Amino acid sequence: MFELRKVRYREVLHVHELNIEAHKVTCILGESGSGKTTLLQLLNEMITPDDGTILYRGRSIAHMDPVLLRRECVMVPQSPVIFSGSIRDNLGMGLKMSARAPATDDEMRESLRAVCLSKELEEAADRLSGGEKQRLCLARALLMSPGVLLLDEPTAALDEATSLEVLTSITGRARAEGISLIIVTHSRSAADLIGENIIYVHQGKIVSREVVSS
Ligand SMILES: Nc1ncnc2c1ncn2[C@@H]1O[C@H](COP(=O)(O)OP(=O)(O)OP(=O)(O)O)[C@@H](O)[C@H]1O
């Protein structure tokens, strides 16, 4: 799905060759500052490489409209982005910004269930806890049913048990909808639980790539 060839971004990341498969859960592991977020940002053109090529479904992303690419490959950043208003307003915002049809309340509630967030749609989003805000952002992205979800430490604000529960649930939903998941995580146990492919980044280089046999 994504093919990276001789990609360099400043002195931060150098990827000689990397393929990321469609319809799989790919986890990116590595210590803090190794270049994991940079890799995600390159994939939906939040940043552009200094050298090399990145193909998405066989097309160079350099020749694609970045807005269309980001609608197809939706990124959920590390820090939750919450708009003022209710949970419903926040869930609807993603669909609106990506020019998709509005969701019904049932579809919204379903997306909240998928991230294990038991809250009413009318509740004020800015009153949620950090971990709840993070899950609201995940629900908003899931509701958009993108081709690819790029998740940057999506459950960093959650305790381990809730984190694994949410990741398992998201993975199930993504599989059911044919969404490819690319997840940056610090947790080897999370990667072992949900990852079908695991990529290790060390000091800006891909040091290994592991296919997990089920
Ligand atoms: N535009 C830039 N110019 C120079 N250095 C940068 C730039 N962007 C990021 N960096 C540096 O590159 C390194 C990798 O950053 P990145 O955010 O990709 O790490 P990470 O693996 O996601 O870390 P963490 O797990 O702590 O989130 C960091 O040292 C960061 O300061």
The ligand as an ORCA input file, in Angstrom:
! r2SCAN-3c Opt
* xyz 0 1
  N      11.576     19.407     11.414
  C      12.510     18.886     12.208
  N      13.769     19.316     12.141
  C      14.733     18.799     12.920
  N      14.501     17.837     13.840
  C      13.264     17.374     13.954
  C      12.196     17.851     13.137
  N      11.074     17.184     13.475
  C      11.426     16.315     14.459
  N      12.725     16.439     14.742
  C      13.497     15.633     15.726
  O      13.545     14.303     15.234
  C      13.523     13.362     16.296
  C      12.406     12.358     16.050
  O      11.151     12.954     16.306
  P       9.808     12.118     16.300
  O       8.721     13.013     16.808
  O       9.612     11.513     14.977
  O      10.135     10.990     17.387
  P       9.245      9.837     18.002
  O       9.941      8.544     17.770
  O       7.844      9.947     17.506
  O       9.313     10.215     19.555
  P       8.249     10.035     20.761
  O       8.111      8.562     20.975
  O       8.927     10.722     21.906
  O       6.972     10.703     20.346
  C      13.351     14.184     17.568
  O      14.617     14.315     18.166
  C      12.840     15.520     17.078
  O      13.230     16.577     17.910
*
